[in-house]
């Protein structure tokens, strides 16, 4: 997957063995265990809410915290500078991941 085309890319993490491992980029200064817990909690809540409103299974989510953007799908977390990025490219890259794994 070509993540380098995403402007403002800070890092790409893959969920392996129950925690995130950085696979590309400089990354961010964060406790990886806390990051994993936050993402998994958001997925759990999202799955519950999606079920309540009849959306089926949740594939992923995106969120912005301060100036940092997080987009997660199928075990891949893309972290970007939320101001400098092109969210269209982030979404298209994640769509490629989704189709790659299906």
Gaussian input, Z-matrix of N, CA and C with variables (Angstrom, degrees):
# hf/3-21g

backbone

0 1
 N
 C     1     B1
 C     2     B2     1     A1
 N     3     B3     2     A2     1     D1
 C     4     B4     3     A3     2     D2
 C     5     B5     4     A4     3     D3
 N     6     B6     5     A5     4     D4
 C     7     B7     6     A6     5     D5
 C     8     B8     7     A7     6     D6
 N     9     B9     8     A8     7     D7
 C    10    B10     9     A9     8     D8
 C    11    B11    10    A10     9     D9
 N    12    B12    11    A11    10    D10
 C    13    B13    12    A12    11    D11
 C    14    B14    13    A13    12    D12
 N    15    B15    14    A14    13    D13
 C    16    B16    15    A15    14    D14
 C    17    B17    16    A16    15    D15
 N    18    B18    17    A17    16    D16
 C    19    B19    18    A18    17    D17
 C    20    B20    19    A19    18    D18
 N    21    B21    20    A20    19    D19
 C    22    B22    21    A21    20    D20
 C    23    B23    22    A22    21    D21
 N    24    B24    23    A23    22    D22
 C    25    B25    24    A24    23    D23
 C    26    B26    25    A25    24    D24
 N    27    B27    26    A26    25    D25
 C    28    B28    27    A27    26    D26
 C    29    B29    28    A28    27    D27
 N    30    B30    29    A29    28    D28
 C    31    B31    30    A30    29    D29
 C    32    B32    31    A31    30    D30
 N    33    B33    32    A32    31    D31
 C    34    B34    33    A33    32    D32
 C    35    B35    34    A34    33    D33
 N    36    B36    35    A35    34    D34
 C    37    B37    36    A36    35    D35
 C    38    B38    37    A37    36    D36
 N    39    B39    38    A38    37    D37
 C    40    B40    39    A39    38    D38
 C    41    B41    40    A40    39    D39
 N    42    B42    41    A41    40    D40
 C    43    B43    42    A42    41    D41
 C    44    B44    43    A43    42    D42
 N    45    B45    44    A44    43    D43
 C    46    B46    45    A45    44    D44
 C    47    B47    46    A46    45    D45
 N    48    B48    47    A47    46    D46
 C    49    B49    48    A48    47    D47
 C    50    B50    49    A49    48    D48
 N    51    B51    50    A50    49    D49
 C    52    B52    51    A51    50    D50
 C    53    B53    52    A52    51    D51
 N    54    B54    53    A53    52    D52
 C    55    B55    54    A54    53    D53
 C    56    B56    55    A55    54    D54
 N    57    B57    56    A56    55    D55
 C    58    B58    57    A57    56    D56
 C    59    B59    58    A58    57    D57
 N    60    B60    59    A59    58    D58
 C    61    B61    60    A60    59    D59
 C    62    B62    61    A61    60    D60
 N    63    B63    62    A62    61    D61
 C    64    B64    63    A63    62    D62
 C    65    B65    64    A64    63    D63
 N    66    B66    65    A65    64    D64
 C    67    B67    66    A66    65    D65
 C    68    B68    67    A67    66    D66
 N    69    B69    68    A68    67    D67
 C    70    B70    69    A69    68    D68
 C    71    B71    70    A70    69    D69
 N    72    B72    71    A71    70    D70
 C    73    B73    72    A72    71    D71
 C    74    B74    73    A73    72    D72
 N    75    B75    74    A74    73    D73
 C    76    B76    75    A75    74    D74
 C    77    B77    76    A76    75    D75
 N    78    B78    77    A77    76    D76
 C    79    B79    78    A78    77    D77
 C    80    B80    79    A79    78    D78
 N    81    B81    80    A80    79    D79
 C    82    B82    81    A81    80    D80
 C    83    B83    82    A82    81    D81
 N    84    B84    83    A83    82    D82
 C    85    B85    84    A84    83    D83
 C    86    B86    85    A85    84    D84
 N    87    B87    86    A86    85    D85
 C    88    B88    87    A87    86    D86
 C    89    B89    88    A88    87    D87
 N    90    B90    89    A89    88    D88
 C    91    B91    90    A90    89    D89
 C    92    B92    91    A91    90    D90
 N    93    B93    92    A92    91    D91
 C    94    B94    93    A93    92    D92
 C    95    B95    94    A94    93    D93
 N    96    B96    95    A95    94    D94
 C    97    B97    96    A96    95    D95
 C    98    B98    97    A97    96    D96
 N    99    B99    98    A98    97    D97
 C   100   B100    99    A99    98    D98
 C   101   B101   100   A100    99    D99
 N   102   B102   101   A101   100   D100
 C   103   B103   102   A102   101   D101
 C   104   B104   103   A103   102   D102
 N   105   B105   104   A104   103   D103
 C   106   B106   105   A105   104   D104
 C   107   B107   106   A106   105   D105
 N   108   B108   107   A107   106   D106
 C   109   B109   108   A108   107   D107
 C   110   B110   109   A109   108   D108
 N   111   B111   110   A110   109   D109
 C   112   B112   111   A111   110   D110
 C   113   B113   112   A112   111   D111
 N   114   B114   113   A113   112   D112
 C   115   B115   114   A114   113   D113
 C   116   B116   115   A115   114   D114
 N   117   B117   116   A116   115   D115
 C   118   B118   117   A117   116   D116
 C   119   B119   118   A118   117   D117
 N   120   B120   119   A119   118   D118
 C   121   B121   120   A120   119   D119
 C   122   B122   121   A121   120   D120
 N   123   B123   122   A122   121   D121
 C   124   B124   123   A123   122   D122
 C   125   B125   124   A124   123   D123
 N   126   B126   125   A125   124   D124
 C   127   B127   126   A126   125   D125
 C   128   B128   127   A127   126   D126
 N   129   B129   128   A128   127   D127
 C   130   B130   129   A129   128   D128
 C   131   B131   130   A130   129   D129
 N   132   B132   131   A131   130   D130
 C   133   B133   132   A132   131   D131
 C   134   B134   133   A133   132   D132
 N   135   B135   134   A134   133   D133
 C   136   B136   135   A135   134   D134
 C   137   B137   136   A136   135   D135
 N   138   B138   137   A137   136   D136
 C   139   B139   138   A138   137   D137
 C   140   B140   139   A139   138   D138
 N   141   B141   140   A140   139   D139
 C   142   B142   141   A141   140   D140
 C   143   B143   142   A142   141   D141
 N   144   B144   143   A143   142   D142
 C   145   B145   144   A144   143   D143
 C   146   B146   145   A145   144   D144
 N   147   B147   146   A146   145   D145
 C   148   B148   147   A147   146   D146
 C   149   B149   148   A148   147   D147
 N   150   B150   149   A149   148   D148
 C   151   B151   150   A150   149   D149
 C   152   B152   151   A151   150   D150
 N   153   B153   152   A152   151   D151
 C   154   B154   153   A153   152   D152
 C   155   B155   154   A154   153   D153
 N   156   B156   155   A155   154   D154
 C   157   B157   156   A156   155   D155
 C   158   B158   157   A157   156   D156
 N   159   B159   158   A158   157   D157
 C   160   B160   159   A159   158   D158
 C   161   B161   160   A160   159   D159
 N   162   B162   161   A161   160   D160
 C   163   B163   162   A162   161   D161
 C   164   B164   163   A163   162   D162
 N   165   B165   164   A164   163   D163
 C   166   B166   165   A165   164   D164
 C   167   B167   166   A166   165   D165
 N   168   B168   167   A167   166   D166
 C   169   B169   168   A168   167   D167
 C   170   B170   169   A169   168   D168
 N   171   B171   170   A170   169   D169
 C   172   B172   171   A171   170   D170
 C   173   B173   172   A172   171   D171
 N   174   B174   173   A173   172   D172
 C   175   B175   174   A174   173   D173
 C   176   B176   175   A175   174   D174
 N   177   B177   176   A176   175   D175
 C   178   B178   177   A177   176   D176
 C   179   B179   178   A178   177   D177
 N   180   B180   179   A179   178   D178
 C   181   B181   180   A180   179   D179
 C   182   B182   181   A181   180   D180
 N   183   B183   182   A182   181   D181
 C   184   B184   183   A183   182   D182
 C   185   B185   184   A184   183   D183
 N   186   B186   185   A185   184   D184
 C   187   B187   186   A186   185   D185
 C   188   B188   187   A187   186   D186
 N   189   B189   188   A188   187   D187
 C   190   B190   189   A189   188   D188
 C   191   B191   190   A190   189   D189
 N   192   B192   191   A191   190   D190
 C   193   B193   192   A192   191   D191
 C   194   B194   193   A193   192   D192
 N   195   B195   194   A194   193   D193
 C   196   B196   195   A195   194   D194
 C   197   B197   196   A196   195   D195
 N   198   B198   197   A197   196   D196
 C   199   B199   198   A198   197   D197
 C   200   B200   199   A199   198   D198
 N   201   B201   200   A200   199   D199
 C   202   B202   201   A201   200   D200
 C   203   B203   202   A202   201   D201
 N   204   B204   203   A203   202   D202
 C   205   B205   204   A204   203   D203
 C   206   B206   205   A205   204   D204
 N   207   B207   206   A206   205   D205
 C   208   B208   207   A207   206   D206
 C   209   B209   208   A208   207   D207
 N   210   B210   209   A209   208   D208
 C   211   B211   210   A210   209   D209
 C   212   B212   211   A211   210   D210
 N   213   B213   212   A212   211   D211
 C   214   B214   213   A213   212   D212
 C   215   B215   214   A214   213   D213
 N   216   B216   215   A215   214   D214
 C   217   B217   216   A216   215   D215
 C   218   B218   217   A217   216   D216
 N   219   B219   218   A218   217   D217
 C   220   B220   219   A219   218   D218
 C   221   B221   220   A220   219   D219
 N   222   B222   221   A221   220   D220
 C   223   B223   222   A222   221   D221
 C   224   B224   223   A223   222   D222
 N   225   B225   224   A224   223   D223
 C   226   B226   225   A225   224   D224
 C   227   B227   226   A226   225   D225
 N   228   B228   227   A227   226   D226
 C   229   B229   228   A228   227   D227
 C   230   B230   229   A229   228   D228
 N   231   B231   230   A230   229   D229
 C   232   B232   231   A231   230   D230
 C   233   B233   232   A232   231   D231
 N   234   B234   233   A233   232   D232
 C   235   B235   234   A234   233   D233
 C   236   B236   235   A235   234   D234
 N   237   B237   236   A236   235   D235
 C   238   B238   237   A237   236   D236
 C   239   B239   238   A238   237   D237
 N   240   B240   239   A239   238   D238
 C   241   B241   240   A240   239   D239
 C   242   B242   241   A241   240   D240
 N   243   B243   242   A242   241   D241
 C   244   B244   243   A243   242   D242
 C   245   B245   244   A244   243   D243
 N   246   B246   245   A245   244   D244
 C   247   B247   246   A246   245   D245
 C   248   B248   247   A247   246   D246
 N   249   B249   248   A248   247   D247
 C   250   B250   249   A249   248   D248
 C   251   B251   250   A250   249   D249
 N   252   B252   251   A251   250   D250
 C   253   B253   252   A252   251   D251
 C   254   B254   253   A253   252   D252
 N   255   B255   254   A254   253   D253
 C   256   B256   255   A255   254   D254
 C   257   B257   256   A256   255   D255
 N   258   B258   257   A257   256   D256
 C   259   B259   258   A258   257   D257
 C   260   B260   259   A259   258   D258
 N   261   B261   260   A260   259   D259
 C   262   B262   261   A261   260   D260
 C   263   B263   262   A262   261   D261
 N   264   B264   263   A263   262   D262
 C   265   B265   264   A264   263   D263
 C   266   B266   265   A265   264   D264
 N   267   B267   266   A266   265   D265
 C   268   B268   267   A267   266   D266
 C   269   B269   268   A268   267   D267
 N   270   B270   269   A269   268   D268
 C   271   B271   270   A270   269   D269
 C   272   B272   271   A271   270   D270
 N   273   B273   272   A272   271   D271
 C   274   B274   273   A273   272   D272
 C   275   B275   274   A274   273   D273
 N   276   B276   275   A275   274   D274
 C   277   B277   276   A276   275   D275
 C   278   B278   277   A277   276   D276
 N   279   B279   278   A278   277   D277
 C   280   B280   279   A279   278   D278
 C   281   B281   280   A280   279   D279
 N   282   B282   281   A281   280   D280
 C   283   B283   282   A282   281   D281
 C   284   B284   283   A283   282   D282
 N   285   B285   284   A284   283   D283
 C   286   B286   285   A285   284   D284
 C   287   B287   286   A286   285   D285
 N   288   B288   287   A287   286   D286
 C   289   B289   288   A288   287   D287
 C   290   B290   289   A289   288   D288
 N   291   B291   290   A290   289   D289
 C   292   B292   291   A291   290   D290
 C   293   B293   292   A292   291   D291
 N   294   B294   293   A293   292   D292
 C   295   B295   294   A294   293   D293
 C   296   B296   295   A295   294   D294
 N   297   B297   296   A296   295   D295
 C   298   B298   297   A297   296   D296
 C   299   B299   298   A298   297   D297
 N   300   B300   299   A299   298   D298
 C   301   B301   300   A300   299   D299
 C   302   B302   301   A301   300   D300
 N   303   B303   302   A302   301   D301
 C   304   B304   303   A303   302   D302
 C   305   B305   304   A304   303   D303

   B1=1.4460
   B2=1.5237
   B3=1.3340
   B4=1.4587
   B5=1.5289
   B6=1.3093
   B7=1.4584
   B8=1.5219
   B9=1.3244
   B10=1.4621
   B11=1.5227
   B12=1.3138
   B13=1.4674
   B14=1.5321
   B15=1.3298
   B16=1.4642
   B17=1.5288
   B18=1.3469
   B19=1.4658
   B20=1.5298
   B21=1.3138
   B22=1.4591
   B23=1.5190
   B24=1.3352
   B25=1.4661
   B26=1.5285
   B27=1.3170
   B28=1.4631
   B29=1.5195
   B30=1.3132
   B31=1.4538
   B32=1.5087
   B33=1.3158
   B34=1.4616
   B35=1.5188
   B36=1.3129
   B37=1.4591
   B38=1.5228
   B39=1.3284
   B40=1.4659
   B41=1.5187
   B42=1.3248
   B43=1.4560
   B44=1.5236
   B45=1.3322
   B46=1.4589
   B47=1.5200
   B48=1.3072
   B49=1.4567
   B50=1.5178
   B51=1.3189
   B52=1.4581
   B53=1.5139
   B54=1.3551
   B55=1.4623
   B56=1.5211
   B57=1.3265
   B58=1.4573
   B59=1.5206
   B60=1.3307
   B61=1.4502
   B62=1.5188
   B63=1.3352
   B64=1.4628
   B65=1.5248
   B66=1.3301
   B67=1.4600
   B68=1.5263
   B69=1.3347
   B70=1.4623
   B71=1.5223
   B72=1.3356
   B73=1.4593
   B74=1.5185
   B75=1.3278
   B76=1.4608
   B77=1.5190
   B78=1.3049
   B79=1.4543
   B80=1.5134
   B81=1.3104
   B82=1.4548
   B83=1.5224
   B84=1.3164
   B85=1.4601
   B86=1.5243
   B87=1.3239
   B88=1.4577
   B89=1.5226
   B90=1.2972
   B91=1.4560
   B92=1.5316
   B93=1.3240
   B94=1.4700
   B95=1.5246
   B96=1.3151
   B97=1.4649
   B98=1.5317
   B99=1.3319
   B100=1.4694
   B101=1.5236
   B102=1.3284
   B103=1.4647
   B104=1.5221
   B105=1.3147
   B106=1.4672
   B107=1.5226
   B108=1.3206
   B109=1.4647
   B110=1.5253
   B111=1.3291
   B112=1.4691
   B113=1.5194
   B114=1.3247
   B115=1.4693
   B116=1.5260
   B117=1.3192
   B118=1.4675
   B119=1.5314
   B120=1.3219
   B121=1.4695
   B122=1.5339
   B123=1.3272
   B124=1.4684
   B125=1.5212
   B126=1.3216
   B127=1.4680
   B128=1.5253
   B129=1.3187
   B130=1.4606
   B131=1.5303
   B132=1.3259
   B133=1.4677
   B134=1.5210
   B135=1.3245
   B136=1.4628
   B137=1.5118
   B138=1.3231
   B139=1.4681
   B140=1.5224
   B141=1.3360
   B142=1.4663
   B143=1.5228
   B144=1.3222
   B145=1.4647
   B146=1.5242
   B147=1.3275
   B148=1.4690
   B149=1.5202
   B150=1.3281
   B151=1.4619
   B152=1.5156
   B153=1.3327
   B154=1.4647
   B155=1.5244
   B156=1.3300
   B157=1.4676
   B158=1.5262
   B159=1.3304
   B160=1.4563
   B161=1.5148
   B162=1.3294
   B163=1.4661
   B164=1.5214
   B165=1.3063
   B166=1.4575
   B167=1.5158
   B168=1.3325
   B169=1.4666
   B170=1.5286
   B171=1.3137
   B172=1.4560
   B173=1.5261
   B174=1.3201
   B175=1.4600
   B176=1.5249
   B177=1.3314
   B178=1.4517
   B179=1.5111
   B180=1.3403
   B181=1.4561
   B182=1.5214
   B183=1.3254
   B184=1.4588
   B185=1.5206
   B186=1.3235
   B187=1.4641
   B188=1.5247
   B189=1.3174
   B190=1.4609
   B191=1.5161
   B192=1.3122
   B193=1.4563
   B194=1.5240
   B195=1.3262
   B196=1.4642
   B197=1.5298
   B198=1.3251
   B199=1.4665
   B200=1.5241
   B201=1.3195
   B202=1.4582
   B203=1.5181
   B204=1.3328
   B205=1.4572
   B206=1.5157
   B207=1.3203
   B208=1.4566
   B209=1.5211
   B210=1.3157
   B211=1.4652
   B212=1.5246
   B213=1.3340
   B214=1.4622
   B215=1.5203
   B216=1.3235
   B217=1.4611
   B218=1.5251
   B219=1.3157
   B220=1.4720
   B221=1.5260
   B222=1.3245
   B223=1.4581
   B224=1.5106
   B225=1.3342
   B226=1.4614
   B227=1.5274
   B228=1.3284
   B229=1.4563
   B230=1.5183
   B231=1.3260
   B232=1.4598
   B233=1.5272
   B234=1.3373
   B235=1.4586
   B236=1.5227
   B237=1.3332
   B238=1.4627
   B239=1.5223
   B240=1.3293
   B241=1.4595
   B242=1.5238
   B243=1.3127
   B244=1.4651
   B245=1.5228
   B246=1.3257
   B247=1.4588
   B248=1.5272
   B249=1.3206
   B250=1.4635
   B251=1.5191
   B252=1.3236
   B253=1.4602
   B254=1.5209
   B255=1.3033
   B256=1.4601
   B257=1.5265
   B258=1.3273
   B259=1.4644
   B260=1.5166
   B261=1.3291
   B262=1.4632
   B263=1.5298
   B264=1.3343
   B265=1.4704
   B266=1.5228
   B267=1.3231
   B268=1.4664
   B269=1.5233
   B270=1.3367
   B271=1.4678
   B272=1.5251
   B273=1.3302
   B274=1.4697
   B275=1.5255
   B276=1.3224
   B277=1.4645
   B278=1.5207
   B279=1.3239
   B280=1.4607
   B281=1.5249
   B282=1.3226
   B283=1.4709
   B284=1.5204
   B285=1.3310
   B286=1.4609
   B287=1.5173
   B288=1.3246
   B289=1.4676
   B290=1.5169
   B291=1.3203
   B292=1.4591
   B293=1.5248
   B294=1.3269
   B295=1.4634
   B296=1.5188
   B297=1.3377
   B298=1.4613
   B299=1.5307
   B300=1.3344
   B301=1.4626
   B302=1.5164
   B303=1.3290
   B304=1.4720
   B305=1.5046
   A1=107.95
   A2=117.33
   A3=122.06
   A4=110.55
   A5=116.38
   A6=121.27
   A7=111.74
   A8=117.84
   A9=121.60
   A10=112.81
   A11=118.28
   A12=120.44
   A13=112.17
   A14=117.15
   A15=121.25
   A16=109.16
   A17=117.77
   A18=119.24
   A19=110.71
   A20=116.21
   A21=120.63
   A22=114.04
   A23=117.09
   A24=120.48
   A25=110.08
   A26=116.00
   A27=121.11
   A28=111.39
   A29=116.38
   A30=119.04
   A31=112.47
   A32=114.46
   A33=122.00
   A34=106.26
   A35=115.44
   A36=122.16
   A37=108.88
   A38=115.84
   A39=120.70
   A40=108.58
   A41=114.88
   A42=121.28
   A43=107.84
   A44=115.82
   A45=121.57
   A46=108.46
   A47=116.58
   A48=120.58
   A49=113.45
   A50=116.65
   A51=120.56
   A52=116.00
   A53=118.26
   A54=120.28
   A55=109.77
   A56=115.04
   A57=119.92
   A58=111.11
   A59=114.83
   A60=123.11
   A61=107.53
   A62=116.95
   A63=120.81
   A64=109.25
   A65=116.15
   A66=120.34
   A67=112.43
   A68=116.91
   A69=119.26
   A70=109.73
   A71=115.68
   A72=121.35
   A73=112.95
   A74=114.32
   A75=120.74
   A76=111.92
   A77=116.36
   A78=120.13
   A79=111.36
   A80=114.99
   A81=121.05
   A82=108.45
   A83=115.35
   A84=120.86
   A85=108.34
   A86=115.95
   A87=121.32
   A88=109.10
   A89=116.05
   A90=121.77
   A91=107.30
   A92=117.14
   A93=121.73
   A94=111.51
   A95=117.32
   A96=119.92
   A97=110.73
   A98=116.63
   A99=120.18
   A100=110.63
   A101=116.17
   A102=120.29
   A103=110.34
   A104=116.81
   A105=121.18
   A106=110.54
   A107=116.79
   A108=120.64
   A109=112.10
   A110=117.32
   A111=121.11
   A112=110.72
   A113=116.97
   A114=120.49
   A115=110.79
   A116=117.28
   A117=119.93
   A118=111.40
   A119=116.98
   A120=120.33
   A121=110.39
   A122=117.03
   A123=120.28
   A124=111.19
   A125=117.42
   A126=119.99
   A127=110.59
   A128=117.39
   A129=120.59
   A130=110.82
   A131=116.08
   A132=120.30
   A133=110.21
   A134=116.82
   A135=120.88
   A136=112.61
   A137=117.02
   A138=120.85
   A139=111.09
   A140=116.39
   A141=119.87
   A142=111.03
   A143=116.31
   A144=120.65
   A145=111.64
   A146=117.12
   A147=120.28
   A148=110.41
   A149=116.53
   A150=120.89
   A151=112.21
   A152=116.97
   A153=121.39
   A154=112.37
   A155=116.70
   A156=119.07
   A157=112.58
   A158=116.41
   A159=120.99
   A160=116.23
   A161=117.83
   A162=120.49
   A163=113.57
   A164=118.07
   A165=120.08
   A166=110.35
   A167=116.22
   A168=119.16
   A169=111.10
   A170=115.09
   A171=122.31
   A172=108.66
   A173=117.19
   A174=121.64
   A175=112.78
   A176=117.03
   A177=120.42
   A178=110.45
   A179=115.58
   A180=120.23
   A181=109.50
   A182=115.52
   A183=122.45
   A184=107.50
   A185=115.87
   A186=120.28
   A187=108.96
   A188=114.81
   A189=121.15
   A190=107.68
   A191=115.52
   A192=122.52
   A193=106.67
   A194=115.87
   A195=122.13
   A196=107.84
   A197=118.81
   A198=121.33
   A199=112.25
   A200=117.30
   A201=121.26
   A202=109.71
   A203=115.39
   A204=121.06
   A205=110.75
   A206=115.70
   A207=122.85
   A208=107.87
   A209=116.67
   A210=121.07
   A211=107.11
   A212=115.89
   A213=121.44
   A214=110.18
   A215=115.78
   A216=121.38
   A217=108.92
   A218=116.18
   A219=122.99
   A220=114.42
   A221=117.00
   A222=120.16
   A223=115.70
   A224=117.94
   A225=121.37
   A226=108.65
   A227=116.28
   A228=123.10
   A229=108.45
   A230=116.29
   A231=122.26
   A232=106.78
   A233=116.46
   A234=122.25
   A235=107.91
   A236=115.74
   A237=120.81
   A238=110.92
   A239=115.03
   A240=120.87
   A241=104.70
   A242=117.50
   A243=122.13
   A244=113.02
   A245=117.55
   A246=121.12
   A247=111.06
   A248=117.39
   A249=122.02
   A250=114.28
   A251=117.75
   A252=119.79
   A253=112.47
   A254=114.65
   A255=123.21
   A256=104.83
   A257=116.29
   A258=120.33
   A259=112.04
   A260=117.24
   A261=120.06
   A262=110.10
   A263=117.14
   A264=120.34
   A265=111.83
   A266=117.11
   A267=120.13
   A268=109.16
   A269=116.44
   A270=121.34
   A271=110.89
   A272=117.84
   A273=120.28
   A274=111.32
   A275=117.26
   A276=120.46
   A277=110.25
   A278=116.58
   A279=120.21
   A280=111.72
   A281=117.31
   A282=119.92
   A283=109.90
   A284=116.96
   A285=121.13
   A286=111.33
   A287=117.25
   A288=121.77
   A289=109.73
   A290=116.13
   A291=120.83
   A292=110.79
   A293=117.10
   A294=120.27
   A295=111.59
   A296=116.40
   A297=121.90
   A298=110.92
   A299=116.96
   A300=121.71
   A301=113.27
   A302=118.38
   A303=118.72
   A304=112.00
   D1=137.98
   D2=-177.86
   D3=-95.64
   D4=89.69
   D5=179.87
   D6=-80.86
   D7=-23.34
   D8=-173.92
   D9=-63.74
   D10=-16.24
   D11=179.49
   D12=-77.27
   D13=-9.02
   D14=-178.83
   D15=-83.48
   D16=115.66
   D17=177.57
   D18=-65.69
   D19=142.76
   D20=178.24
   D21=76.04
   D22=14.09
   D23=-179.60
   D24=-63.08
   D25=128.08
   D26=177.00
   D27=-103.30
   D28=-36.28
   D29=-179.81
   D30=-177.40
   D31=157.41
   D32=174.94
   D33=-125.32
   D34=130.53
   D35=-178.13
   D36=-123.83
   D37=142.06
   D38=175.05
   D39=-115.81
   D40=140.77
   D41=177.60
   D42=-79.96
   D43=113.93
   D44=-178.76
   D45=-137.39
   D46=124.74
   D47=179.04
   D48=62.44
   D49=32.62
   D50=176.95
   D51=83.10
   D52=5.11
   D53=175.55
   D54=-146.22
   D55=160.17
   D56=-179.03
   D57=-81.20
   D58=139.89
   D59=174.87
   D60=-124.23
   D61=130.84
   D62=179.83
   D63=-70.46
   D64=130.99
   D65=179.76
   D66=-118.11
   D67=-14.35
   D68=179.68
   D69=-159.63
   D70=150.36
   D71=175.97
   D72=87.29
   D73=177.00
   D74=-179.71
   D75=-75.12
   D76=-25.69
   D77=-178.32
   D78=82.69
   D79=-174.71
   D80=179.31
   D81=-128.78
   D82=155.75
   D83=-179.47
   D84=-82.75
   D85=90.98
   D86=-176.77
   D87=-149.22
   D88=149.94
   D89=173.68
   D90=-70.25
   D91=114.60
   D92=-175.06
   D93=-60.99
   D94=-35.01
   D95=178.65
   D96=-65.24
   D97=-42.52
   D98=177.50
   D99=-65.02
   D100=-42.13
   D101=178.17
   D102=-59.21
   D103=-45.61
   D104=178.67
   D105=-59.96
   D106=-45.78
   D107=-179.81
   D108=-61.88
   D109=-41.62
   D110=179.62
   D111=-63.78
   D112=-46.87
   D113=-178.99
   D114=-64.03
   D115=-44.22
   D116=-179.44
   D117=-65.94
   D118=-36.76
   D119=176.92
   D120=-65.65
   D121=-41.97
   D122=177.03
   D123=-62.72
   D124=-39.27
   D125=177.47
   D126=-65.60
   D127=-42.17
   D128=179.55
   D129=-61.11
   D130=-47.56
   D131=179.09
   D132=-63.54
   D133=-44.12
   D134=179.34
   D135=-60.70
   D136=-41.27
   D137=178.44
   D138=-63.94
   D139=-41.61
   D140=177.73
   D141=-62.23
   D142=-46.86
   D143=-178.26
   D144=-67.51
   D145=-39.73
   D146=178.30
   D147=-61.48
   D148=-40.39
   D149=178.01
   D150=-64.25
   D151=-39.15
   D152=-179.18
   D153=-63.30
   D154=-33.46
   D155=-177.30
   D156=-104.85
   D157=11.38
   D158=173.06
   D159=74.87
   D160=30.15
   D161=179.38
   D162=-88.50
   D163=-5.03
   D164=-177.18
   D165=82.02
   D166=-154.58
   D167=-176.39
   D168=-79.64
   D169=141.72
   D170=179.94
   D171=-81.33
   D172=130.04
   D173=-179.99
   D174=-90.88
   D175=-29.66
   D176=-177.57
   D177=174.95
   D178=-170.06
   D179=-179.80
   D180=-160.34
   D181=167.87
   D182=173.15
   D183=-132.55
   D184=147.57
   D185=176.67
   D186=-150.81
   D187=156.24
   D188=177.21
   D189=-122.12
   D190=131.74
   D191=176.94
   D192=-127.28
   D193=114.58
   D194=-172.08
   D195=56.70
   D196=-118.92
   D197=179.68
   D198=-105.98
   D199=15.67
   D200=-177.95
   D201=-111.13
   D202=129.18
   D203=178.99
   D204=-104.78
   D205=142.19
   D206=179.39
   D207=-126.89
   D208=130.19
   D209=175.37
   D210=-131.76
   D211=127.13
   D212=-173.84
   D213=-127.10
   D214=134.52
   D215=172.77
   D216=-158.02
   D217=137.98
   D218=174.61
   D219=45.46
   D220=45.06
   D221=175.53
   D222=82.20
   D223=6.57
   D224=178.80
   D225=-118.76
   D226=129.21
   D227=178.42
   D228=-114.93
   D229=119.81
   D230=176.74
   D231=-103.30
   D232=126.49
   D233=-179.05
   D234=-115.00
   D235=128.10
   D236=-175.19
   D237=-134.39
   D238=162.18
   D239=166.64
   D240=-75.08
   D241=112.91
   D242=-171.23
   D243=-64.19
   D244=-23.05
   D245=-179.44
   D246=-86.32
   D247=-37.59
   D248=-174.37
   D249=-88.27
   D250=-12.69
   D251=-173.52
   D252=-82.11
   D253=168.81
   D254=170.54
   D255=-111.34
   D256=103.40
   D257=-174.50
   D258=-62.71
   D259=-27.85
   D260=176.91
   D261=-61.40
   D262=-42.42
   D263=178.11
   D264=-68.51
   D265=-35.46
   D266=177.08
   D267=-61.08
   D268=-48.74
   D269=-178.57
   D270=-64.03
   D271=-43.49
   D272=179.74
   D273=-63.79
   D274=-37.38
   D275=177.08
   D276=-64.95
   D277=-43.50
   D278=178.50
   D279=-65.99
   D280=-34.87
   D281=175.42
   D282=-60.48
   D283=-39.90
   D284=177.72
   D285=-61.26
   D286=-39.22
   D287=177.40
   D288=-64.66
   D289=-42.73
   D290=-178.17
   D291=-62.36
   D292=-44.85
   D293=-178.90
   D294=-72.53
   D295=-30.38
   D296=178.59
   D297=-62.48
   D298=-36.72
   D299=-174.85
   D300=-92.78
   D301=-7.48
   D302=-178.17
   D303=-95.63

